[in-house]
Every structure is written in structure tokens, then in C-alpha cells.
């Protein structure tokens, strides 16, 4: 969904090793870190940062990656030796035709699957969990089962299907790429009905309102991600009025850390959700209201509210 990669690079160019170390030590209650944003395997200091995370006492040291650099076994092994123990590989189709078109990179599918092959081998040497991340959109939402079958050689622990987020480029391309939530849920139901019981518990559908997925097995209905990241203070994009509300709620914490060359604000996932998602009065009647993030305003602009009916049920598989 990222819209301005060059802008992100300029925002983060002043981030130092010392800054990263301070971030890793900023909250003693946090035991999980995820390296992401852009393609982290292109950062020359990633192996060092992973070692730093291990030294900081992180129990889960994760990486969100397109997996292409992991096709080089020496590099993949270096990351594992440094302390990496959780890899989430972004792969968006069952074959090169679908994946390479969505990533706009010829040969990407071959490299990514080679990376998955290497990770499967490394799981025999290291404690390592491997998940796939599949961004669900109009071009791939009918291939859930084909994708699951294509991934069987790679010893995947979990299959995470993230419905497209209508933010940044996702918002700009919504007319082309965004299917209706009810269409996705219907297709995912057919998918889960084709799986053995032990496999149903390994697939998750995320970033989709709970009221549109009541027919799905509870264990597949994803979970609410909770995380925070440090953002250079001069790059905060909330309006002053919105930021004031978010600060009052504790979802944004200005001047949270002084870096060597920049000051940083803590931004939570909930703050981002409140900035781009909406609810209506009827949502207050729903049993899922307390955990629901709401619906992207862009989605409502496209399709309206007809799909969203408040439900009484509150039991979900994972929160």
C-alpha cells in the first residue's frame, strides 16, 4: 500500500544504529520485533540489527520480506544465525503469472519460492517459523486453494491472507483491485471447506470486518494486530486536530525518543486505523464493535454500507 517510497527513504536516512538500539530497549515488556517497511533484506545492516534484537532480549525476531534475497542460501543462513526466528514471506499468487503481475517484477515468483525452499531447509537447523502473507485483491482472491496447494512443498506454518488495505497506493488503485468483502468471505468459505481439519487451523483471513465473515470457522477469522513503531517527528501526517485526539487516547506519543539526528514519535496501529477507517452508529449495536477496526472510508465510497449488518455473536477464534 506504500505510496511514497522515496519519501520514506528520506525520512529514515538519518536513523542510526544507536537509534535502533534505543528503540529495541524502549519498552521492557515488548518481546517481539518485526523488521519491515520497504524491503528490509536490502538494508546492509539487517544481520547486525537482528543480532542487536537478540542482545536486547527479544524472544520473537521477525522479518516481513518478499523472500527474493532469501533465495541465496548463505544470506538466509546468516540471518538465522544472527537470531532470526520468524519469517513472513509476501507472496501473492499460486504461480508466476499472478504473482509477477501483481509485484510488477518478472522472475519474482521463482526467486520467492526458492527463498521458501531455503527456509524449509533451514528449519531443520534452526528454530524458525515461516508464514506466508498473501494480499487479497481482485486478481487473486479466487485462487486460495490453488495457492495453498502450491505451497505444500515448503513446510509453511501459517497461511495469512491479508485483505488489501485501502490506503496509499491501495486507495488509488481501489477501483481496479478491491473486491467486495462478502465476495472474499464467500470464496474463503469454499476454500476452508476443501481443507482437512488440521489445515483449517493454519489459515487466517485478516483485515476484513467481522460482520462480513460470520459464516467462516472462527479459528480462521484472523486476529487484531497490535504494534507500535517509531516515526521521525517531522514526518507525522495526521492533521493537528486528529493528532490531538490520538494523543489524548494514548495512541500517539510525541517526543517519545531522542535519536542521534532525529526525534521520534511513537505511532500505534490503532492510531493509523482511526485515521483511515470509519464506523456508523449501527456499529455500536454489534457484538464485535469492541474489537472491530471499522471500514476504510475509501471502501464505503466505493460500495456503501449495505454489506455491514450488526451481529450479536462475540466469539472469535483469536483476538
VMD Tcl script that draws the C-alpha trace (Angstrom):
set ca {
  {0.00 0.00 0.00}
  {3.02 2.27 0.32}
  {2.67 5.33 -1.86}
  {5.87 7.33 -1.45}
  {8.91 5.07 -1.11}
  {11.33 7.86 -1.90}
  {9.75 9.96 0.83}
  {10.12 7.11 3.33}
  {13.77 6.75 2.40}
  {14.37 10.45 3.02}
  {12.54 10.27 6.35}
  {14.62 7.36 7.59}
  {18.03 8.20 6.16}
  {19.09 9.80 9.45}
  {18.24 6.74 11.53}
  {21.40 5.37 13.16}
  {22.42 2.09 14.79}
  {22.21 3.86 18.12}
  {18.63 4.90 17.35}
  {17.68 1.30 16.56}
  {19.27 0.10 19.79}
  {17.27 2.67 21.78}
  {14.08 1.54 20.06}
  {14.79 -2.10 20.91}
  {15.27 -1.19 24.58}
  {12.41 1.32 24.76}
  {9.85 -0.98 26.40}
  {10.96 -3.90 28.58}
  {7.53 -5.52 28.22}
  {7.91 -5.87 24.46}
  {9.36 -9.24 23.46}
  {8.70 -9.22 19.71}
  {10.19 -7.11 16.95}
  {9.43 -7.19 13.23}
  {11.73 -5.76 10.56}
  {9.61 -4.44 7.71}
  {8.74 -1.32 5.66}
  {10.09 -1.44 2.14}
  {12.32 -4.50 1.67}
  {14.45 -4.94 4.82}
  {16.79 -7.53 3.25}
  {18.19 -4.71 1.09}
  {19.46 -2.92 4.21}
  {23.17 -3.75 4.63}
  {22.90 -3.72 8.44}
  {19.96 -6.11 8.76}
  {22.04 -9.04 10.11}
  {23.55 -6.70 12.69}
  {20.14 -5.32 13.68}
  {18.86 -8.88 14.13}
  {21.79 -9.62 16.45}
  {21.03 -6.42 18.34}
  {17.42 -7.54 18.78}
  {18.65 -10.82 20.22}
  {21.02 -9.00 22.57}
  {18.12 -6.76 23.64}
  {16.22 -9.85 24.83}
  {13.64 -10.08 22.08}
  {12.07 -13.54 22.06}
  {10.46 -13.27 18.63}
  {12.65 -11.66 15.96}
  {10.72 -11.43 12.74}
  {11.08 -10.30 9.18}
  {8.48 -9.34 6.58}
  {10.10 -9.83 3.19}
  {9.41 -10.58 -0.46}
  {11.78 -13.53 0.06}
  {13.91 -12.88 -3.00}
  {17.19 -12.30 -1.12}
  {16.49 -15.50 0.81}
  {16.98 -17.41 -2.43}
  {20.71 -17.01 -1.64}
  {21.28 -19.68 1.00}
  {24.40 -18.13 2.61}
  {22.47 -14.92 3.27}
  {19.39 -16.74 4.56}
  {21.56 -18.82 6.90}
  {23.37 -15.68 8.13}
  {20.05 -14.13 9.18}
  {19.08 -17.29 11.08}
  {22.49 -17.49 12.77}
  {22.09 -13.85 13.79}
  {18.87 -14.69 15.63}
  {16.03 -14.52 13.14}
  {13.30 -16.96 14.18}
  {10.13 -15.81 12.37}
  {9.82 -15.04 8.66}
  {6.70 -13.78 6.94}
  {7.11 -14.07 3.18}
  {4.94 -11.88 0.95}
  {3.69 -13.98 -1.96}
  {0.50 -13.12 -3.80}
  {-0.46 -15.91 -6.15}
  {-0.18 -19.64 -6.87}
  {2.06 -19.13 -9.89}
  {4.38 -16.72 -11.66}
  {1.63 -15.32 -13.86}
  {-0.36 -13.95 -10.93}
  {2.45 -13.09 -8.52}
  {4.82 -11.48 -11.03}
  {1.99 -9.34 -12.46}
  {0.99 -8.06 -9.02}
  {4.58 -7.34 -7.98}
  {5.42 -5.96 -11.44}
  {8.63 -8.00 -11.37}
  {9.38 -10.74 -13.89}
  {11.02 -13.70 -12.16}
  {9.88 -12.69 -8.66}
  {7.83 -15.85 -8.08}
  {10.79 -18.10 -8.92}
  {13.07 -16.22 -6.51}
  {10.49 -16.10 -3.73}
  {9.70 -19.80 -3.92}
  {13.43 -20.55 -3.92}
  {13.63 -18.47 -0.75}
  {10.81 -20.56 0.75}
  {12.66 -23.71 -0.25}
  {15.78 -22.48 1.56}
  {13.76 -21.59 4.67}
  {12.27 -25.10 4.71}
  {15.81 -26.50 4.76}
  {16.91 -24.03 7.46}
  {14.04 -25.12 9.69}
  {15.97 -28.37 10.12}
  {18.90 -26.41 11.60}
  {17.22 -23.54 13.46}
  {14.11 -22.81 15.49}
  {12.20 -20.99 12.80}
  {8.57 -20.26 11.97}
  {7.62 -19.47 8.39}
  {4.36 -17.78 7.42}
  {3.15 -16.60 4.04}
  {1.42 -13.24 3.55}
  {-0.98 -13.06 0.61}
  {-2.53 -9.65 -0.11}
  {-6.07 -10.41 -1.23}
  {-7.36 -8.43 -4.22}
  {-9.49 -8.82 -7.35}
  {-6.70 -10.53 -9.26}
  {-6.03 -13.33 -6.79}
  {-8.98 -13.85 -4.41}
  {-10.28 -16.83 -6.37}
  {-7.01 -18.76 -6.04}
  {-6.91 -19.53 -2.30}
  {-6.92 -23.32 -2.74}
  {-4.51 -23.27 -5.68}
  {-2.11 -21.19 -3.62}
  {-2.39 -23.45 -0.58}
  {-1.65 -26.49 -2.74}
  {1.30 -24.79 -4.46}
  {2.89 -24.02 -1.07}
  {2.82 -27.58 0.25}
  {6.48 -28.36 -0.57}
  {7.72 -25.52 1.65}
  {6.69 -26.56 5.20}
  {4.66 -23.40 5.87}
  {3.46 -22.99 9.47}
  {0.66 -20.49 8.78}
  {-1.00 -19.01 5.73}
  {-2.02 -15.40 6.34}
  {-4.40 -13.82 3.83}
  {-4.41 -10.04 4.30}
  {-7.27 -8.27 2.56}
  {-6.00 -5.29 0.60}
  {-5.71 -2.10 2.66}
  {-7.25 0.96 1.02}
  {-4.50 3.37 1.96}
  {-1.71 4.94 -0.08}
  {-1.48 3.18 -3.45}
  {-4.17 0.82 -2.24}
  {-6.61 3.74 -2.15}
  {-5.50 5.00 -5.55}
  {-6.00 1.57 -7.15}
  {-9.15 0.61 -5.24}
  {-11.40 0.83 -8.31}
  {-9.19 -1.68 -10.11}
  {-8.16 -4.05 -7.33}
  {-10.68 -4.04 -4.46}
  {-13.33 -6.80 -4.45}
  {-16.30 -6.73 -2.10}
  {-15.67 -8.15 1.36}
  {-18.64 -10.51 1.00}
  {-17.17 -11.93 -2.21}
  {-13.88 -12.58 -0.44}
  {-15.62 -14.21 2.54}
  {-17.67 -16.45 0.26}
  {-14.58 -17.58 -1.64}
  {-12.67 -18.15 1.60}
  {-15.51 -20.27 2.96}
  {-15.31 -22.54 -0.09}
  {-11.56 -22.73 0.48}
  {-11.82 -23.75 4.14}
  {-14.49 -26.33 3.32}
  {-11.99 -28.01 1.00}
  {-9.33 -28.38 3.70}
  {-8.66 -31.11 6.22}
  {-9.46 -30.04 9.84}
  {-5.77 -29.80 10.76}
  {-5.18 -27.44 7.83}
  {-8.12 -25.15 8.60}
  {-6.35 -24.07 11.79}
  {-3.34 -22.91 9.73}
  {-5.16 -20.38 7.54}
  {-6.21 -16.88 8.59}
  {-8.17 -14.13 6.87}
  {-7.17 -10.68 8.16}
  {-8.20 -7.05 7.64}
  {-11.84 -7.82 6.93}
  {-14.74 -6.68 9.15}
  {-16.04 -9.48 11.38}
  {-19.67 -8.85 10.42}
  {-18.92 -9.99 6.85}
  {-17.28 -13.28 7.91}
  {-19.80 -14.88 10.28}
  {-20.09 -17.99 8.07}
  {-16.37 -18.75 8.37}
  {-14.87 -21.05 11.00}
  {-13.98 -18.87 13.99}
  {-10.40 -20.12 14.05}
  {-9.77 -18.69 10.58}
  {-11.10 -15.22 11.27}
  {-7.74 -13.70 11.92}
  {-6.65 -11.63 14.85}
  {-6.24 -7.98 15.73}
  {-2.65 -6.90 15.28}
  {-1.29 -4.63 17.97}
  {2.01 -2.91 17.41}
  {3.78 0.41 17.51}
  {6.61 1.93 15.56}
  {8.85 4.97 15.83}
  {8.27 7.68 13.23}
  {10.52 10.75 12.74}
  {8.57 13.67 14.18}
  {8.75 15.78 11.04}
  {7.01 13.03 9.03}
  {3.78 12.74 11.03}
  {0.90 13.16 8.57}
  {-2.11 13.40 10.91}
  {-3.93 16.71 10.92}
  {-3.29 18.77 14.10}
  {-6.89 18.14 15.22}
  {-6.65 14.40 14.63}
  {-3.24 14.16 16.28}
  {-4.56 15.93 19.37}
  {-7.33 13.34 19.72}
  {-4.91 10.46 19.16}
  {-2.50 11.83 21.75}
  {-5.33 12.14 24.29}
  {-6.20 8.49 23.70}
  {-2.56 7.43 24.10}
  {-2.37 6.15 20.54}
  {0.32 8.64 19.53}
  {3.16 9.64 21.85}
  {5.11 12.70 20.62}
  {8.76 13.20 21.55}
  {8.99 9.59 22.70}
  {12.69 9.27 21.87}
  {15.66 11.45 21.01}
  {17.80 9.93 18.29}
  {21.26 10.95 17.19}
  {19.97 13.06 14.30}
  {16.19 12.96 14.68}
  {13.42 12.96 17.25}
  {10.85 10.19 17.15}
  {7.15 9.82 17.88}
  {5.53 6.51 18.77}
  {2.62 5.68 16.45}
  {0.38 2.70 17.22}
  {-1.55 0.54 14.79}
  {-4.76 1.81 16.37}
  {-3.81 5.40 15.54}
  {-3.40 4.54 11.89}
  {-6.73 2.69 11.87}
  {-8.58 5.66 13.36}
  {-7.10 7.92 10.71}
  {-8.32 5.92 7.69}
  {-11.29 3.82 8.89}
  {-14.83 4.76 9.89}
  {-17.84 3.33 11.72}
  {-21.51 4.30 11.69}
  {-24.00 4.47 14.56}
  {-25.33 0.98 13.82}
  {-21.87 -0.44 14.60}
  {-22.47 0.29 18.29}
  {-25.11 -2.47 18.29}
  {-22.65 -5.09 17.03}
  {-21.09 -7.63 19.36}
  {-17.79 -7.16 17.55}
  {-17.69 -3.39 17.95}
  {-15.13 -3.52 20.76}
  {-12.55 -5.27 18.54}
  {-13.60 -4.11 15.07}
  {-11.32 -1.54 13.45}
  {-14.07 -0.16 11.26}
  {-14.17 0.09 7.47}
  {-11.92 2.07 5.16}
  {-13.63 5.28 4.13}
  {-12.50 4.56 0.58}
  {-14.36 1.24 0.68}
  {-17.56 2.96 1.76}
  {-17.11 5.44 -1.06}
  {-16.92 2.50 -3.48}
  {-19.57 0.12 -2.19}
  {-21.55 1.79 0.61}
  {-22.73 0.22 3.88}
  {-25.12 -2.48 2.59}
  {-22.79 -5.41 3.39}
  {-22.31 -4.47 7.03}
  {-25.04 -5.77 9.34}
  {-24.52 -5.68 13.13}
  {-24.30 -9.13 14.71}
  {-24.90 -10.33 18.26}
  {-22.26 -13.03 18.35}
  {-18.91 -12.13 20.00}
  {-16.94 -15.37 19.96}
  {-13.87 -15.33 17.74}
  {-11.01 -17.75 17.38}
  {-8.18 -15.33 18.06}
  {-8.11 -11.73 19.21}
}
mol new
graphics top color blue
foreach p $ca { graphics top sphere $p radius 0.5 }
foreach p [lrange $ca 0 end-1] q [lrange $ca 1 end] { graphics top cylinder $p $q radius 0.2 }
display resetview
